[in-house]
Amino acid sequence: MENLYLENSPIAYYIDESANKEWLVFIHAAFVDSRMFEKQFEYFAGKYNLLAIDILGHGNSIHAQKGDSVEKMSEWIDQIFQKHNIQAAHFVGVSLGSVFIQDFANKYGNKVLSLACFGGYDINNFDIAKQKDNSKTQMKMMIKAIFSIKWFAKANKKISAYTNDAQTAFYNLNLNFRKKSFMHLAGLQKLVNKYPTKQRQYKLLVGCGEYDIPAEIEIVNEWAEYENCKKVIFKDAGHCVNMDTPQEFNACLENFFKK
């Protein structure tokens, strides 16, 4: 994967266009970066062209200027598409990443072949009551981060992953998150319930791990029911299912893309 930067923006991205086939776009979870998809890059290399993007304030996307906001993420993704002549792609988002791929689909639906959202929620049909427990947990975590990123990462890994290997990998990535990047996440509320729900012209897959928080499992089940879309609950996995069960995750994605 080649490491590049988008001109006139703070955005870093990683690209492999050697397959000369359809594109896969990966957007990572909060507090880590695109390296959480290493197992996916290894598996899909040569099968698809690959694009992974570090969210503003994460990974190498840290040189923000005045006016830069997560509200611009979809615009920056489209600029990358234009730069590399990407006409359309399959999108994969985990947790926070699922928010941005949905926002992109709201604005550039004709450039979406499919959406796969894991550990997320429908941003066009957001029920704040169902997020109360999750919000309380996040607030407690943020308080820990104020005192120590190591303390924050140690607690966060248990919420974000289930297996020991995945927790260790998440912890090591989380250590690179900078406290001041929390300010960028405040703009997320401006992406929620902004667009009406429309008939999708592309496939949708939603899912999470069986050991994710109960509220997330409930959200995924309800989302799949009213969207009448494909759903998967991964066994032996927590929130970041691609890290906990990479083999099952990769096979699920490949099957979804090909159908």
C-alpha positions as CSV (number, residue, x, y, z in Angstrom):
1,M,0.0,0.0,0.0
2,E,1.4,3.4,-1.1
3,N,1.2,6.2,1.5
4,L,-0.1,9.4,-0.1
5,Y,-1.5,12.8,0.9
6,L,-4.4,14.6,-0.6
7,E,-3.4,18.1,-1.8
8,N,-4.8,21.1,0.1
9,S,-6.1,18.9,2.9
10,P,-4.8,17.2,6.0
11,I,-5.8,13.8,4.7
12,A,-3.5,10.8,4.4
13,Y,-4.5,7.7,2.5
14,Y,-3.1,4.4,1.4
15,I,-3.6,2.9,-2.1
16,D,-2.9,-0.2,-4.1
17,E,-4.3,0.1,-7.6
18,S,-2.3,-2.8,-9.1
19,A,-5.2,-5.2,-9.4
20,N,-6.9,-3.2,-12.2
21,K,-10.3,-4.4,-11.0
22,E,-13.1,-3.0,-8.8
23,W,-12.2,-0.8,-5.8
24,L,-12.6,-1.4,-2.1
25,V,-12.5,1.6,0.3
26,F,-11.8,1.0,4.0
27,I,-12.6,3.6,6.7
28,H,-11.4,2.7,10.2
29,A,-12.8,3.0,13.8
30,A,-12.2,5.9,16.2
31,F,-8.9,6.3,18.0
32,V,-6.9,4.0,15.7
33,D,-6.1,4.3,12.0
34,S,-6.0,2.4,8.7
35,R,-3.6,-0.1,10.0
36,M,-6.5,-1.9,11.7
37,F,-7.3,-3.3,8.2
38,E,-3.9,-5.0,7.7
39,K,-5.4,-8.5,7.5
40,Q,-7.9,-7.2,4.9
41,F,-5.2,-5.6,2.8
42,E,-3.3,-8.9,2.8
43,Y,-6.3,-10.9,1.8
44,F,-7.8,-8.6,-0.9
45,A,-4.5,-7.5,-2.5
46,G,-4.5,-8.5,-6.2
47,K,-8.3,-9.2,-6.1
48,Y,-9.4,-5.6,-5.9
49,N,-7.8,-2.2,-6.0
50,L,-7.6,-0.9,-2.4
51,L,-8.0,2.5,-0.8
52,A,-7.8,3.2,3.0
53,I,-8.2,6.6,4.4
54,D,-7.1,8.0,7.8
55,I,-10.0,10.0,9.4
56,L,-9.2,13.6,10.3
57,G,-7.3,13.6,13.6
58,H,-6.2,10.0,13.2
59,G,-3.2,8.2,11.9
60,N,-1.3,10.5,9.6
61,S,-4.3,12.9,8.9
62,I,-3.2,15.2,11.7
63,H,-2.1,18.5,10.1
64,A,-5.5,20.2,10.2
65,Q,-5.8,23.9,9.2
66,K,-8.5,26.4,10.2
67,G,-11.8,25.3,8.7
68,D,-10.9,21.6,8.4
69,S,-13.7,19.4,9.9
70,V,-14.9,15.8,9.7
71,E,-17.9,17.3,7.8
72,K,-15.5,17.5,4.9
73,M,-14.6,13.8,4.9
74,S,-16.9,12.8,2.1
75,E,-15.7,15.8,0.0
76,W,-12.1,14.7,0.5
77,I,-12.9,11.1,-0.4
78,D,-14.5,12.3,-3.6
79,Q,-11.3,14.3,-4.4
80,I,-9.3,11.2,-4.0
81,F,-11.7,9.4,-6.4
82,Q,-11.2,12.2,-8.9
83,K,-7.4,12.2,-8.5
84,H,-7.2,8.4,-9.2
85,N,-10.1,8.2,-11.6
86,I,-12.2,6.0,-9.4
87,Q,-15.7,5.8,-10.8
88,A,-17.3,3.8,-8.0
89,A,-16.3,1.5,-5.2
90,H,-17.4,-0.9,-2.5
91,F,-17.2,0.8,0.9
92,V,-16.3,-0.9,4.2
93,G,-16.6,1.0,7.5
94,V,-16.1,-0.2,11.1
95,S,-17.7,1.8,13.9
96,L,-16.9,5.5,13.2
97,G,-15.9,4.5,9.7
98,S,-19.4,3.4,9.0
99,V,-20.6,7.0,9.7
100,F,-18.4,8.4,7.0
101,I,-19.2,5.9,4.3
102,Q,-22.9,6.5,4.9
103,D,-22.4,10.2,4.6
104,F,-20.5,9.7,1.3
105,A,-23.3,7.5,0.0
106,N,-25.8,10.3,1.0
107,K,-23.9,12.8,-1.2
108,Y,-22.4,10.6,-3.9
109,G,-24.7,7.6,-4.2
110,N,-23.9,7.1,-7.8
111,K,-20.3,6.3,-6.8
112,V,-21.2,3.5,-4.4
113,L,-21.3,-0.1,-5.5
114,S,-22.1,-1.4,-1.9
115,L,-21.9,-0.4,1.7
116,A,-20.8,-2.7,4.5
117,C,-21.2,-1.1,8.0
118,F,-20.0,-2.9,11.1
119,G,-20.5,-1.7,14.7
120,G,-22.3,1.3,13.4
121,Y,-25.8,2.8,13.2
122,D,-28.0,4.3,10.5
123,I,-27.1,8.0,10.4
124,N,-30.3,8.8,8.6
125,N,-32.5,7.2,11.2
126,F,-30.6,7.9,14.4
127,D,-32.4,7.2,17.7
128,I,-30.5,9.0,20.4
129,A,-32.4,7.1,23.1
130,K,-30.7,3.9,21.9
131,Q,-27.3,5.5,22.1
132,K,-27.5,6.7,25.8
133,D,-25.7,3.7,27.3
134,N,-23.0,4.0,24.6
135,S,-22.7,7.7,25.1
136,K,-22.2,7.3,28.9
137,T,-19.4,4.7,28.2
138,Q,-17.7,7.0,25.7
139,M,-17.8,9.9,28.2
140,K,-16.1,7.8,30.9
141,M,-13.5,6.8,28.4
142,M,-12.8,10.4,27.3
143,I,-12.3,11.4,31.0
144,K,-9.6,8.7,31.2
145,A,-7.9,10.0,28.0
146,I,-7.6,13.5,29.6
147,F,-5.4,12.0,32.3
148,S,-3.5,9.4,30.2
149,I,-3.7,8.0,26.7
150,K,-2.2,4.8,28.0
151,W,-5.0,4.5,30.6
152,F,-7.5,5.3,27.9
153,A,-6.1,2.8,25.5
154,K,-5.9,0.1,28.1
155,A,-9.6,0.5,28.9
156,N,-10.7,1.1,25.3
157,K,-9.1,-2.2,24.0
158,K,-11.6,-4.2,26.1
159,I,-14.6,-2.4,24.7
160,S,-13.3,-2.4,21.1
161,A,-12.0,-6.0,20.7
162,Y,-12.7,-9.4,22.2
163,T,-9.7,-11.6,21.4
164,N,-6.4,-11.1,23.1
165,D,-4.5,-10.6,19.8
166,A,-7.1,-8.0,18.6
167,Q,-7.0,-6.2,22.0
168,T,-3.2,-5.9,21.8
169,A,-3.3,-4.7,18.3
170,F,-6.0,-2.1,19.1
171,Y,-4.1,-0.9,22.2
172,N,-0.9,-0.3,20.2
173,L,-2.7,1.7,17.5
174,N,-4.7,3.6,20.1
175,L,-1.5,4.8,21.8
176,N,-0.8,7.0,18.8
177,F,-4.1,8.9,19.2
178,R,-3.6,12.5,20.3
179,K,-5.8,14.1,22.9
180,K,-6.4,17.3,20.9
181,S,-7.9,15.2,18.1
182,F,-11.0,14.8,20.3
183,M,-12.1,18.2,19.1
184,H,-12.6,16.9,15.5
185,L,-15.2,14.4,16.7
186,A,-17.5,17.1,17.8
187,G,-18.6,17.6,14.2
188,L,-20.1,14.2,13.9
189,Q,-23.5,15.3,15.2
190,K,-23.8,17.5,12.0
191,L,-23.8,14.3,9.9
192,V,-26.7,12.6,11.7
193,N,-30.4,12.8,10.6
194,K,-29.3,15.3,7.9
195,Y,-30.7,13.4,5.0
196,P,-34.0,11.6,4.6
197,T,-33.9,7.8,4.1
198,K,-34.1,7.0,0.4
199,Q,-34.4,3.8,-1.6
200,R,-30.8,2.6,-1.9
201,Q,-29.5,1.9,-5.4
202,Y,-26.7,-0.3,-4.0
203,K,-26.3,-3.3,-1.7
204,L,-26.2,-2.9,2.1
205,L,-24.6,-5.2,4.7
206,V,-24.8,-4.4,8.4
207,G,-23.2,-6.4,11.3
208,C,-21.3,-6.5,14.6
209,G,-19.8,-9.1,16.9
210,E,-21.8,-11.2,19.4
211,Y,-19.8,-9.7,22.2
212,D,-20.4,-6.1,21.2
213,I,-22.6,-4.0,23.6
214,P,-26.3,-5.1,23.7
215,A,-27.4,-1.8,22.3
216,E,-25.3,-2.2,19.2
217,I,-26.7,-5.7,18.6
218,E,-30.2,-4.3,18.9
219,I,-29.4,-1.5,16.5
220,V,-28.0,-3.9,13.9
221,N,-31.0,-6.2,14.2
222,E,-33.5,-3.4,13.8
223,W,-31.5,-1.8,11.0
224,A,-31.4,-5.0,9.0
225,E,-35.1,-5.5,9.5
226,Y,-36.4,-2.2,8.3
227,E,-33.8,-2.0,5.5
228,N,-34.5,-5.6,4.5
229,C,-30.7,-6.0,4.0
230,K,-28.1,-8.6,4.7
231,K,-27.0,-8.9,8.3
232,V,-24.2,-10.8,10.0
233,I,-23.4,-11.3,13.8
234,F,-19.9,-12.6,14.0
235,K,-19.1,-15.3,16.6
236,D,-16.2,-14.8,19.0
237,A,-16.0,-11.1,18.1
238,G,-16.5,-7.8,19.8
239,H,-16.9,-4.3,18.3
240,C,-14.0,-4.3,15.7
241,V,-15.0,-7.6,14.1
242,N,-12.4,-7.3,11.3
243,M,-9.6,-7.5,13.9
244,D,-11.2,-10.2,16.1
245,T,-12.2,-12.7,13.3
246,P,-10.3,-11.6,10.2
247,Q,-10.8,-14.8,8.2
248,E,-14.5,-14.9,8.7
249,F,-14.8,-11.2,8.1
250,N,-12.8,-11.4,4.8
251,A,-14.8,-14.3,3.6
252,C,-18.1,-12.5,4.5
253,L,-17.0,-9.4,2.5
254,E,-15.9,-11.4,-0.5
255,N,-19.2,-13.3,-0.7
256,F,-21.1,-10.0,-0.3
257,F,-19.2,-8.2,-3.0
258,K,-19.6,-11.1,-5.5
259,K,-23.3,-11.7,-5.0
